[in-house]
Amino acid sequence: MKLAVEISLYPLQDNYLLPIKWFIERLDAYPEIQRKTNAMSTQLLGDYDQVMSLLAVEMKAAHEKWGKGVFVCKFIPGGVNLDHSE
């Protein structure tokens, strides 16, 4: 089963861009997951279990490295076309 996730990271620190860029770069280490990023969020699409597993690993890593931060996520089971523009 496919899963689409829209995720935004809001680091609770002054230099907020560094943790966001770091997190997005780490997502690219998963070639089986499709990633699309815009100014507001990052969208992920892939196998349900793989997406959930990478989120658990990478969100924990972000908190351990950068401290407090807020993740806001939307989950769409079955996935969506990340290239859809309407």
One Martini backbone bead per residue (centre of mass of N, CA, C, O) as a GRO file, in nm:
protein
   86
    1MET     BB    1   0.098   0.036   0.021
    2LYS     BB    2   0.049   0.360  -0.010
    3LEU     BB    3   0.213   0.681   0.098
    4ALA     BB    4   0.132   1.012   0.188
    5VAL     BB    5   0.340   1.295   0.295
    6GLU     BB    6   0.311   1.591   0.485
    7ILE     BB    7   0.598   1.790   0.593
    8SER     BB    8   0.688   1.994   0.881
    9LEU     BB    9   0.953   2.197   1.016
   10TYR     BB   10   0.985   2.357   1.355
   11PRO     BB   11   1.234   2.501   1.486
   12LEU     BB   12   1.343   2.596   1.826
   13GLN     BB   13   1.527   2.833   1.669
   14ASP     BB   14   1.699   3.075   1.512
   15ASN     BB   15   1.850   2.858   1.316
   16TYR     BB   16   1.616   2.704   1.119
   17LEU     BB   17   1.737   2.618   0.834
   18LEU     BB   18   1.946   2.400   0.901
   19PRO     BB   19   1.755   2.168   1.000
   20ILE     BB   20   1.582   2.154   0.746
   21LYS     BB   21   1.804   2.085   0.541
   22TRP     BB   22   1.906   1.836   0.687
   23PHE     BB   23   1.643   1.672   0.674
   24ILE     BB   24   1.607   1.668   0.365
   25GLU     BB   25   1.878   1.531   0.299
   26ARG     BB   26   1.807   1.265   0.450
   27LEU     BB   27   1.567   1.181   0.266
   28ASP     BB   28   1.761   1.121   0.012
   29ALA     BB   29   1.858   0.829   0.134
   30TYR     BB   30   1.568   0.735  -0.004
   31PRO     BB   31   1.518   0.615  -0.320
   32GLU     BB   32   1.218   0.481  -0.277
   33ILE     BB   33   1.146   0.781  -0.216
   34GLN     BB   34   0.942   1.035  -0.290
   35ARG     BB   35   1.043   1.387  -0.335
   36LYS     BB   36   0.888   1.708  -0.243
   37THR     BB   37   0.974   2.059  -0.238
   38ASN     BB   38   0.874   2.354  -0.074
   39ALA     BB   39   0.819   2.644   0.111
   40MET     BB   40   0.618   2.470   0.321
   41SER     BB   41   0.700   2.163   0.227
   42THR     BB   42   0.711   1.802   0.237
   43GLN     BB   43   0.684   1.534   0.009
   44LEU     BB   44   0.586   1.189   0.039
   45LEU     BB   45   0.639   0.872  -0.152
   46GLY     BB   46   0.535   0.532  -0.065
   47ASP     BB   47   0.572   0.285   0.118
   48TYR     BB   48   0.426   0.267   0.409
   49ASP     BB   49   0.651   0.132   0.586
   50GLN     BB   50   0.890   0.304   0.483
   51VAL     BB   51   0.785   0.583   0.562
   52MET     BB   52   0.740   0.530   0.865
   53SER     BB   53   1.031   0.445   0.925
   54LEU     BB   54   1.178   0.705   0.835
   55LEU     BB   55   1.032   0.894   1.029
   56ALA     BB   56   1.127   0.769   1.292
   57VAL     BB   57   1.431   0.808   1.242
   58GLU     BB   58   1.446   1.119   1.149
   59MET     BB   59   1.297   1.254   1.383
   60LYS     BB   60   1.483   1.155   1.604
   61ALA     BB   61   1.746   1.272   1.488
   62ALA     BB   62   1.656   1.567   1.500
   63HIS     BB   63   1.612   1.583   1.807
   64GLU     BB   64   1.899   1.495   1.890
   65LYS     BB   65   2.053   1.728   1.731
   66TRP     BB   66   1.835   2.001   1.772
   67GLY     BB   67   1.601   1.941   1.946
   68LYS     BB   68   1.352   2.130   1.956
   69GLY     BB   69   1.056   2.046   1.757
   70VAL     BB   70   0.811   2.073   1.497
   71PHE     BB   71   0.584   1.840   1.360
   72VAL     BB   72   0.389   1.846   1.057
   73CYS     BB   73   0.127   1.615   0.951
   74LYS     BB   74   0.013   1.439   0.653
   75PHE     BB   75  -0.201   1.156   0.574
   76ILE     BB   76  -0.221   0.942   0.266
   77PRO     BB   77  -0.370   0.680   0.181
   78GLY     BB   78  -0.256   0.559  -0.143
   79GLY     BB   79  -0.181   0.825  -0.234
   80VAL     BB   80  -0.030   1.066  -0.465
   81ASN     BB   81   0.026   1.312  -0.698
   82LEU     BB   82   0.303   1.523  -0.675
   83ASP     BB   83   0.242   1.675  -0.969
   84HIS     BB   84  -0.008   1.799  -0.886
   85SER     BB   85  -0.166   2.144  -0.945
   86GLU     BB   86  -0.493   2.152  -0.842
   0.00000   0.00000   0.00000
